[in-house]
Amino acid sequence: MTGWSFFFILVGVAFLTYQLFRIIDAIERPARRTSHRRAMAR
């Protein structure tokens, strides 16, 4: 494996990890909003 191959694999893994956390955050955000609204309504 050349140095460039290793570099591109690292960049790819970092990019996929970033996308994964964005998806998780997008899933959690609406849940936070609804629970916050319920707390405000009380």
Stockholm file with secondary structure:
# STOCKHOLM 1.0

chainA/1-42         MTGWSFFFILVGVAFLTYQLFRIIDAIERPARRTSHRRAMAR
#=GR chainA/1-42 SS CCHHHHHHHHHHHHHHHHHHHHHHHHHHHHHHHHHHHHHHHC
#=GC SS_cons        CCHHHHHHHHHHHHHHHHHHHHHHHHHHHHHHHHHHHHHHHC
//
